[in-house]
Amino acid sequence: MIFAARAIMVSLAFFALVYTFLSLALSLAWTCFGSRLGRYLPANALFILRLAPFAASAAVSLFLILPSFVELETHSMDEDLGTFALALCALSFLGAGVGRVVAAELRTRRILDECLQDAHAFEHHAVTPAVVAPNSISPLMMVGIRVPTIVISESTPGILSDAELRVAVCHEVEHLQARDNLKKAVFNCLPFPGMKGMLEAWQEAAELAADDAAVRNREEALDLAAALIKLSRHFPDQTIPEFATGLVSGGPSTAKRVQRLLAWKKAPVVASSRWPYAVLPALAASLALAAKLGPALALMHSITERLVP
């Protein structure tokens, strides 16, 4: 039991070191180049980039550091106070992240429950759960993670035409299918100084991606642009829950979206994804690593002995 606790403690300490280093490198890189990169990277690429430090640190700690400790470490305890401190930092970070997400989810659920009082189903969109709510705090938003719901303010159908409302709802459906609220939860779960700009860039890219996916022709592009203009005028100040996406985000991003929609052109046909072609090289690399697992574990154990006190 003590040996297992030591293995977990050392793995957490290594995770804290690697995650801090990778996140700091990403934060500095984003500070230097983020304003330029954010304009070209799509939402999915930004999300993967933000998740990469955590995923890499967790994978190395779980699949290399932990097995190397079990295989090569002696049963005599030689860790000092620094290892305990690093492990405690990792646990504090993970616990704080989970706590932030739970608190934000509870606040979102409370606001949603208030909005859904006296709500009724939106009859014109049966594929995805959508309701018309007299108490909605936003003209149109997609709320929730586990059971996402599209909430339409009771006043919105009187402001938008049927065509504008339909394409606006389709925009929120695209957010739902992309699981953007879940991605927001991941951003909330992995706080780090200097990452606010990346979150803002991802949010803007996610809105542009939902616009592109919701629009199939120039008429729909003009309808969505009209919906954005009308709702931004009628609802200039909006406060939506943490785990929600509102159609009108306000600020310069709305103007940018309208300009893109007014200049809409049919996108060229995109070739089918080629990710299956990467399966064979990935399998070969995995087999090569498995064949050299002993030396790899010995190397990782040596690195751990140097980095973790």
Order of alpha helices (4+ residues) and beta strands (2+ residues): alpha-alpha-alpha-alpha-beta-beta-beta-beta-alpha-alpha-alpha-alpha-alpha-beta-alpha-alpha-alpha
